[in-house]
Amino acid sequence: MALPSALRPPLRRLCPLSALLSSRPAGNKTDGQRKVKTAGEWCSLPGSSWEQRLADAVTPLWRLSYREQLQVKYESQKKILQTLTSCLEERGRDIQKPGGLCCPLQPVVPSPIINGYRNKSTFSVNQGPDGNPKTVGLYVGTGRARNIVCVKANHMENIPPKHKQVAQCYEEFIRGSPLDPCILFHQGGHWRELVVRTTSRGHTMAVVTFHPQALGQEALAAQKALLKEFFTCGPGAACALTSLYFQESTMTRCSHEQSPFQLLHGEPHIFEEVLGLKFRISPDAFFQVNTAGAEVLYQAVRELSQAGGDTVLLDICCGTGTIGLSLAHQVSKIIGIEVVEKAVEDARWNAAFNGISNAEFHAGKAEVTLPQLLSAWEDARPLIAVVNPSRAGLRERIYSSFSSLKQRILYKLYYRVVRAIRNCSAIRRLLYVSCKPEGEAMRNFLELCCPPDAGRKLVGEPFTPTLAIPFDMFPHTAHCELVLLFTR
């Protein structure tokens, strides 16, 4: 199937990647860069500024023209499909098409916005290049190598000015606070990361994470009051925050259920519009990081689904319901599954606010909810599934590092999701949206498409990759969002 003409980028002749990279202007060779292991990835040599090193770490393609970035990403996605094709052949499925791939690969669909496209940014607090431990920015280095430096992100091309402004104000606030930053939990300190979310409607949400350590409720209340005063009456008022949240957390990451987000100022939610629908966003709800790119992506999913009026759409890892609700008008029913309870609340609100009555959303882990739902599926209507998981693929979200035992348990959990989809004969069409197809998602692809295996309880008819379309949701980075259409 070809991409709808409205979404198809202009055709261009794809030259070899090595020729493309070697054809860069000679002036670029003085920037202290060298090619490293994989195409399109660059690392800074000694002598680069901290700003350059951060840009190279977070947005490794920033030195290339946008056309060259798309070329690099196309070659990367091609390699991923070559890997999938080879792995399927090893498992006894020879589905290679002309060109050596298991399915046609469309050119990368460009992002409508190239700079400042992020609607969510997470800023850390740590020691800066000047040694100040109260620096708000992004990391260069790794914890394992013990060489982390926190560099201000004012120069980053993928972050919008509003996010940079809020981060700068937060840094000003914590530098004026007598409390230390919390860099390592066991060493004490309090001020931690900052999350900034914005929408095209001009809304801005800031979420400050704080380690309470041994502070009592009275001391905590005083800190929250000072933070609120700074962003409402002090220098931070220039940020014009729609919402200011505060979360007391003793873990690296935790949900609202584990440690509630406390609204200090403003509205409890911010709002975004996508394809004519209004969506409510909570502090920890998943929402595609590139709103303009998401509209293009969802339009393509809508057309690729070929959903008719009698179709039931299964939206797995649905977040706030954006994909499902954007297709609601052309299907009989939407069933969404999402692990984040607040996101499910948002999805239900979004459906009601937009006058959509044919959608239902279930809060729970997909590996538990989906098998229960599909095991007793007797509906005669056509069933189409859309899967849009996190980078981890179809598996439980775990925020800590794993032991080998945890890895095995984890595999069993997300394997149940794939098995439920594979063994439900009513699902004839599956759209898998992956922001990291070379990771755990690859295992999902193989289990969906491998020959039947009674020993692993993969008894359903295997899916076949039919079409792959990469979407550039993350300009300047090496990442792509890959939509894989599977049919059977």
C-alpha positions as CSV (number, residue, x, y, z in Angstrom):
1,M,0.0,0.0,0.0
2,A,1.3,3.4,-0.9
3,L,1.3,6.3,1.5
4,P,-1.7,8.7,0.9
5,S,-0.6,11.4,-1.6
6,A,-1.3,14.2,0.9
7,L,1.3,12.8,3.3
8,R,3.9,11.6,0.8
9,P,7.1,13.6,0.7
10,P,8.6,14.6,-2.7
11,L,10.4,11.6,-4.3
12,R,14.1,11.9,-4.3
13,R,16.9,9.7,-5.5
14,L,18.6,8.1,-2.5
15,C,22.3,8.2,-2.9
16,P,24.7,5.9,-0.8
17,L,25.1,7.2,2.7
18,S,28.9,7.2,2.5
19,A,28.7,9.5,-0.5
20,L,26.2,11.8,1.2
21,L,28.4,12.2,4.3
22,S,31.6,12.7,2.3
23,S,29.9,15.4,0.3
24,R,29.4,17.7,3.2
25,P,31.0,21.2,2.8
26,A,34.7,21.2,3.6
27,G,34.2,23.9,6.1
28,N,32.3,21.4,8.4
29,K,35.5,19.4,8.8
30,T,37.0,21.9,11.2
31,D,34.3,21.4,13.8
32,G,36.1,18.7,15.8
33,Q,33.9,15.8,14.6
34,R,34.7,12.3,13.5
35,K,32.6,9.5,12.2
36,V,32.0,6.7,14.8
37,K,30.4,3.2,14.8
38,T,27.1,3.7,13.1
39,A,26.1,6.0,10.3
40,G,24.7,9.3,11.4
41,E,26.2,9.2,14.9
42,W,28.9,11.6,15.8
43,C,31.0,12.2,18.9
44,S,32.9,15.3,20.0
45,L,36.7,15.3,20.1
46,P,38.7,17.1,22.8
47,G,38.6,20.8,22.2
48,S,34.8,21.0,21.5
49,S,32.9,23.4,23.7
50,W,30.5,22.0,26.3
51,E,27.6,23.3,24.2
52,Q,28.9,21.4,21.2
53,R,29.3,18.2,23.2
54,L,25.8,18.4,24.5
55,A,24.4,19.0,21.1
56,D,26.4,16.1,19.7
57,A,25.1,13.8,22.5
58,V,21.4,14.8,22.3
59,T,21.0,15.8,18.7
60,P,23.8,14.1,16.8
61,L,22.6,15.0,13.4
62,W,22.4,18.8,14.1
63,R,25.3,19.6,11.8
64,L,23.7,18.0,8.7
65,S,21.1,19.7,6.5
66,Y,17.6,18.5,7.0
67,R,17.6,16.7,3.7
68,E,20.8,14.9,4.8
69,Q,19.2,14.0,8.1
70,L,16.3,12.3,6.4
71,Q,18.8,10.4,4.2
72,V,20.6,9.1,7.3
73,K,17.4,8.0,8.9
74,Y,16.2,6.3,5.8
75,E,19.4,4.2,5.7
76,S,19.0,3.4,9.4
77,Q,15.4,2.2,9.0
78,K,16.5,0.1,5.9
79,K,19.0,-1.7,8.1
80,I,16.3,-2.4,10.7
81,L,14.1,-4.0,8.0
82,Q,17.1,-6.0,6.7
83,T,17.6,-7.4,10.2
84,L,13.9,-8.3,10.5
85,T,14.0,-10.0,7.1
86,S,17.1,-12.0,8.0
87,C,15.7,-13.1,11.3
88,L,12.5,-14.2,9.8
89,E,14.4,-16.2,7.2
90,E,16.3,-17.9,10.0
91,R,13.0,-18.9,11.5
92,G,11.7,-20.4,8.3
93,R,9.7,-17.6,6.8
94,D,11.0,-16.4,3.4
95,I,9.0,-13.3,2.7
96,Q,11.7,-11.2,1.1
97,K,10.5,-8.8,-1.5
98,P,12.4,-7.1,-4.4
99,G,15.1,-4.9,-2.8
100,G,15.9,-7.5,-0.2
101,L,13.4,-6.3,2.4
102,C,10.4,-8.1,4.0
103,C,8.1,-5.3,2.9
104,P,8.3,-2.0,1.0
105,L,10.0,0.9,2.8
106,Q,8.6,4.4,2.1
107,P,10.8,7.5,2.2
108,V,11.0,9.2,5.6
109,V,8.0,11.5,6.1
110,P,9.5,14.8,7.2
111,S,8.5,16.7,10.3
112,P,6.4,19.9,9.6
113,I,8.5,21.7,12.3
114,I,12.3,21.2,12.4
115,N,13.4,23.4,15.3
116,G,11.9,23.8,18.7
117,Y,9.4,21.0,18.1
118,R,9.4,19.4,21.5
119,N,6.3,19.8,23.6
120,K,7.9,18.2,26.6
121,S,11.4,18.6,28.0
122,T,13.0,17.1,31.2
123,F,15.9,19.0,32.7
124,S,18.3,17.6,35.3
125,V,20.0,19.3,38.2
126,N,23.7,18.5,38.7
127,Q,27.2,19.9,38.6
128,G,27.8,22.2,35.6
129,P,31.0,22.9,33.7
130,D,31.9,25.6,36.2
131,G,31.4,23.2,39.1
132,N,28.2,24.7,40.3
133,P,26.0,21.8,41.6
134,K,22.8,23.8,41.1
135,T,23.0,23.8,37.3
136,V,19.7,23.0,35.4
137,G,20.2,21.4,32.0
138,L,21.0,18.2,30.2
139,Y,23.7,15.6,30.8
140,V,27.0,15.0,29.0
141,G,28.6,11.8,30.1
142,T,27.2,8.8,32.0
143,G,26.7,7.8,35.6
144,R,28.5,4.5,35.0
145,A,31.6,6.4,33.8
146,R,31.2,8.9,36.7
147,N,31.8,11.8,34.3
148,I,28.4,13.5,34.2
149,V,28.3,17.2,33.6
150,C,25.1,19.2,33.5
151,V,25.1,21.7,30.6
152,K,22.5,24.4,30.1
153,A,20.3,23.7,27.0
154,N,19.9,27.3,25.8
155,H,21.5,26.4,22.4
156,M,19.6,23.2,21.7
157,E,17.7,23.3,18.5
158,N,15.0,20.8,19.4
159,I,13.9,22.6,22.6
160,P,11.5,25.6,22.3
161,P,12.3,29.0,23.9
162,K,9.6,28.6,26.5
163,H,11.1,25.4,27.9
164,K,14.5,27.1,28.1
165,Q,13.0,30.1,29.9
166,V,11.4,28.0,32.6
167,A,14.6,26.0,33.1
168,Q,16.6,29.2,33.5
169,C,14.1,30.5,36.1
170,Y,14.2,27.2,38.0
171,E,17.9,27.4,38.1
172,E,17.7,31.0,39.5
173,F,15.3,29.8,42.1
174,I,17.3,26.8,43.4
175,R,20.5,28.9,43.4
176,G,18.8,31.2,45.8
177,S,17.5,28.4,48.0
178,P,19.5,27.3,51.1
179,L,18.6,23.7,50.3
180,D,21.0,21.6,48.4
181,P,20.3,19.8,45.1
182,C,19.6,16.1,45.3
183,I,22.2,14.5,43.0
184,L,22.7,11.2,44.7
185,F,19.8,10.1,47.0
186,H,22.1,8.7,49.8
187,Q,24.1,12.0,49.9
188,G,21.0,14.1,50.8
189,G,19.8,17.2,49.1
190,H,16.4,18.1,47.8
191,W,16.0,19.9,44.5
192,R,15.7,17.5,41.6
193,E,14.5,17.5,38.0
194,L,12.2,19.8,36.2
195,V,9.6,18.8,33.5
196,V,8.2,21.4,31.2
197,R,5.2,20.7,28.9
198,T,3.7,23.2,26.4
199,T,1.0,23.1,23.8
200,S,0.2,25.0,20.6
201,R,-2.6,26.7,22.5
202,G,0.0,28.6,24.5
203,H,-0.3,26.6,27.7
204,T,2.8,25.8,29.9
205,M,3.0,23.2,32.7
206,A,6.0,22.9,35.0
207,V,6.6,19.9,37.3
208,V,9.3,20.2,40.0
209,T,10.5,17.0,41.6
210,F,11.7,17.3,45.2
211,H,13.3,14.7,47.5
212,P,11.9,15.3,51.0
213,Q,14.7,13.5,52.8
214,A,13.8,14.0,56.6
215,L,11.9,17.3,56.2
216,G,8.7,17.6,58.1
217,Q,5.4,18.7,56.7
218,E,5.8,22.3,57.9
219,A,9.2,22.6,56.2
220,L,7.8,21.1,53.0
221,A,4.9,23.5,53.0
222,A,7.4,26.4,53.3
223,Q,9.4,25.2,50.3
224,K,6.2,24.8,48.2
225,A,5.1,28.3,49.2
226,L,8.5,29.8,48.2
227,L,8.4,28.0,44.8
228,K,4.9,29.1,44.1
229,E,5.7,32.7,45.1
230,F,8.8,32.7,42.8
231,F,6.7,31.6,39.8
232,T,3.7,33.7,40.5
233,C,5.0,36.9,42.0
234,G,8.8,36.8,41.5
235,P,11.1,36.5,38.5
236,G,9.5,33.3,37.4
237,A,6.2,35.1,36.8
238,A,7.6,35.9,33.4
239,C,7.1,32.3,32.4
240,A,3.3,32.8,32.7
241,L,2.8,29.2,33.8
242,T,-0.6,27.6,33.3
243,S,0.1,24.9,35.8
244,L,2.8,24.5,38.5
245,Y,3.1,21.0,40.0
246,F,5.3,19.7,42.9
247,Q,6.1,16.0,43.4
248,E,7.8,14.6,46.5
249,S,9.7,11.6,45.3
250,T,12.2,9.3,46.8
251,M,12.6,7.2,43.6
252,T,14.2,7.9,40.3
253,R,10.7,7.9,38.6
254,C,7.3,7.4,40.2
255,S,3.7,7.7,39.0
256,H,0.9,9.8,40.5
257,E,-0.4,6.8,42.3
258,Q,3.0,6.3,44.0
259,S,3.6,9.9,44.8
260,P,0.8,12.4,43.9
261,F,1.5,15.4,41.8
262,Q,0.6,18.4,44.0
263,L,-0.9,21.4,42.1
264,L,0.6,24.6,43.6
265,H,-0.7,27.1,41.1
266,G,-3.0,27.3,38.1
267,E,-5.1,24.8,36.2
268,P,-4.9,21.0,36.8
269,H,-4.5,20.3,33.1
270,I,-3.2,21.8,29.9
271,F,-4.9,21.3,26.5
272,E,-3.9,20.5,23.0
273,E,-5.7,20.2,19.7
274,V,-4.9,17.4,17.2
275,L,-6.8,16.9,14.0
276,G,-9.7,19.1,15.2
277,L,-10.0,17.3,18.6
278,K,-9.3,18.8,22.0
279,F,-7.1,16.7,24.4
280,R,-6.5,17.1,28.1
281,I,-3.0,16.5,29.3
282,S,-2.0,15.5,32.9
283,P,1.5,15.8,34.4
284,D,2.6,12.2,33.6
285,A,0.3,11.4,30.7
286,F,2.0,10.2,27.5
287,F,1.6,12.5,24.5
288,Q,3.6,12.5,21.3
289,V,6.5,14.9,21.8
290,N,6.1,16.5,18.4
291,T,2.5,17.7,18.1
292,A,2.7,18.8,14.4
293,G,4.4,15.5,13.5
294,A,1.8,13.6,15.4
295,E,-0.9,15.0,13.3
296,V,0.8,13.7,10.1
297,L,1.4,10.3,11.8
298,Y,-2.2,9.9,13.0
299,Q,-3.5,10.8,9.5
300,A,-1.4,8.1,8.0
301,V,-2.5,5.5,10.7
302,R,-6.1,6.5,9.9
303,E,-5.7,5.7,6.2
304,L,-3.5,2.6,6.7
305,S,-6.0,1.1,9.1
306,Q,-8.6,0.9,6.3
307,A,-11.2,0.9,9.1
308,G,-14.8,0.8,8.0
309,G,-18.0,1.6,9.8
310,D,-18.4,-1.8,11.3
311,T,-14.8,-2.1,12.6
312,V,-13.7,-2.3,16.2
313,L,-10.4,-0.6,16.8
314,L,-8.2,-1.9,19.6
315,D,-5.8,0.9,20.8
316,I,-3.1,-0.7,22.9
317,C,-0.9,1.6,25.1
318,C,-3.3,4.4,24.2
319,G,-2.1,7.2,26.4
320,T,-4.6,10.0,26.4
321,G,-6.5,8.3,23.5
322,T,-5.2,10.4,20.7
323,I,-4.9,7.7,18.0
324,G,-8.1,5.9,18.8
325,L,-10.2,9.1,19.2
326,S,-8.9,10.4,15.9
327,L,-10.4,7.4,14.2
328,A,-13.6,7.2,16.2
329,H,-15.8,8.8,13.6
330,Q,-15.0,6.1,11.0
331,V,-15.3,3.0,13.2
332,S,-18.0,1.2,15.2
333,K,-16.1,1.1,18.5
334,I,-12.8,2.1,20.2
335,I,-11.3,0.0,23.0
336,G,-8.2,1.6,24.6
337,I,-5.8,0.1,27.1
338,E,-3.3,2.1,29.2
339,V,-1.3,1.5,32.3
340,V,-1.2,5.1,33.6
341,E,-4.5,5.7,35.4
342,K,-4.3,9.5,35.0
343,A,-3.9,9.1,31.2
344,V,-7.0,6.9,31.1
345,E,-8.9,9.6,33.1
346,D,-7.8,12.1,30.4
347,A,-8.8,9.7,27.6
348,R,-12.3,9.3,29.0
349,W,-12.6,13.1,29.5
350,N,-11.3,13.7,25.9
351,A,-13.9,11.3,24.5
352,A,-16.7,13.0,26.4
353,F,-15.6,16.5,25.7
354,N,-15.3,15.8,21.9
355,G,-18.8,14.2,21.9
356,I,-17.4,10.7,21.2
357,S,-19.6,8.0,22.6
358,N,-18.2,4.9,20.9
359,A,-15.0,4.7,22.9
360,E,-14.1,2.9,26.1
361,F,-10.8,2.9,28.0
362,H,-9.4,0.4,30.4
363,A,-6.8,1.2,33.1
364,G,-4.3,-1.6,33.6
365,K,-1.2,-3.3,32.3
366,A,-1.6,-4.4,28.8
367,E,-0.1,-7.8,29.6
368,V,-3.0,-8.4,32.0
369,T,-5.9,-6.6,30.5
370,L,-5.4,-7.6,26.8
371,P,-5.3,-11.4,27.2
372,Q,-8.5,-11.2,29.4
373,L,-10.2,-9.1,26.8
374,L,-9.3,-11.2,23.8
375,S,-9.6,-14.7,25.3
376,A,-13.4,-14.4,25.2
377,W,-13.7,-12.3,22.1
378,E,-16.8,-13.4,20.2
379,D,-17.7,-10.1,18.4
380,A,-18.2,-10.8,14.7
381,R,-17.2,-7.3,13.7
382,P,-13.7,-6.8,12.1
383,L,-11.0,-6.1,14.7
384,I,-8.0,-3.9,13.9
385,A,-5.2,-3.3,16.5
386,V,-3.0,-0.3,16.9
387,V,0.0,-0.6,19.2
388,N,2.0,2.4,20.3
389,P,4.2,1.4,23.2
390,S,7.1,3.1,24.9
391,R,10.6,2.6,23.7
392,A,10.6,-0.6,25.7
393,G,8.2,-2.2,23.3
394,L,5.3,-4.3,24.5
395,R,6.4,-4.9,28.0
396,E,5.8,-3.6,31.6
397,R,7.3,-0.2,32.3
398,I,10.0,-0.7,34.9
399,Y,12.2,2.3,35.9
400,S,15.0,0.6,37.7
401,S,17.9,-1.5,36.3
402,F,17.3,-5.3,35.9
403,S,18.9,-8.4,37.2
404,S,18.8,-11.4,34.8
405,L,15.9,-12.8,36.8
406,K,13.9,-9.6,36.4
407,Q,14.7,-9.7,32.7
408,R,13.2,-13.2,32.4
409,I,10.1,-12.2,34.4
410,L,9.8,-9.1,32.3
411,Y,9.9,-11.1,29.1
412,K,7.1,-13.3,30.3
413,L,4.9,-10.3,31.0
414,Y,5.2,-8.5,27.6
415,Y,5.2,-11.8,25.8
416,R,1.6,-12.3,26.9
417,V,0.6,-9.2,25.1
418,V,2.1,-10.4,21.8
419,R,0.7,-13.9,22.3
420,A,-2.8,-12.5,22.8
421,I,-2.6,-10.4,19.6
422,R,-1.1,-13.3,17.6
423,N,-3.7,-15.9,18.8
424,C,-6.7,-13.7,18.3
425,S,-7.9,-14.7,14.8
426,A,-10.2,-11.7,14.6
427,I,-7.3,-9.4,14.3
428,R,-6.4,-9.4,10.6
429,R,-4.7,-6.0,10.5
430,L,-2.2,-4.6,13.0
431,L,-0.4,-1.2,13.0
432,Y,2.7,-1.1,15.2
433,V,4.0,2.4,15.9
434,S,7.6,2.2,17.4
435,C,10.0,4.9,18.3
436,K,12.8,2.3,18.8
437,P,12.2,-0.5,16.3
438,E,15.8,-1.8,16.7
439,G,15.2,-2.5,20.4
440,E,12.7,-4.7,22.2
441,A,10.1,-4.0,19.5
442,M,12.2,-6.2,17.1
443,R,11.4,-9.2,19.3
444,N,7.7,-8.2,19.1
445,F,7.9,-8.2,15.3
446,L,9.5,-11.6,15.2
447,E,7.0,-13.2,17.5
448,L,4.1,-11.7,15.5
449,C,5.5,-13.1,12.3
450,C,7.3,-16.3,13.1
451,P,5.9,-19.7,12.1
452,P,3.4,-21.2,14.6
453,D,5.1,-22.6,17.7
454,A,3.0,-24.7,20.0
455,G,5.7,-24.9,22.6
456,R,5.6,-21.1,23.0
457,K,1.8,-21.1,22.6
458,L,2.1,-19.0,19.4
459,V,-0.5,-21.0,17.6
460,G,-2.3,-18.3,15.7
461,E,-1.7,-17.6,12.0
462,P,1.5,-15.5,11.6
463,F,1.3,-11.9,10.5
464,T,3.2,-10.6,7.5
465,P,4.9,-7.2,7.3
466,T,3.2,-5.4,4.5
467,L,4.5,-1.8,4.6
468,A,6.9,0.3,6.6
469,I,6.8,4.1,6.8
470,P,9.3,6.1,8.9
471,F,8.1,9.4,10.4
472,D,10.7,12.0,11.5
473,M,9.2,12.9,14.9
474,F,12.6,13.9,16.2
475,P,14.6,16.2,13.9
476,H,18.4,16.5,14.6
477,T,18.4,13.2,16.5
478,A,19.1,9.8,15.1
479,H,15.6,8.5,16.0
480,C,12.5,7.9,13.9
481,E,9.0,6.7,14.5
482,L,8.4,3.6,12.4
483,V,4.9,2.5,11.5
484,L,4.8,-1.1,10.5
485,L,1.7,-2.5,8.9
486,F,1.1,-6.2,9.5
487,T,-1.6,-8.2,7.9
488,R,-2.7,-11.8,7.7
